[in-house]
């Protein structure tokens, strides 16, 4: 019976930690302007395709 309690508490702690990480990432994204998001996406696309030319 104790094992199930420990596993349940560990699961609850994991869910809480995941929620904290998701909230932190959401706040980071919310601080970006649309132009910053667009530039980041374009930069990631250039990196993924291996295109070194500035567009």
Secondary structure, DSSP 8 states (H G I E B T S, - for coil): -HHHHHHHHHHHHHHHHHHHHHHHHHHHHHTS-HHHHHHHHHHHHHHHHT--S--
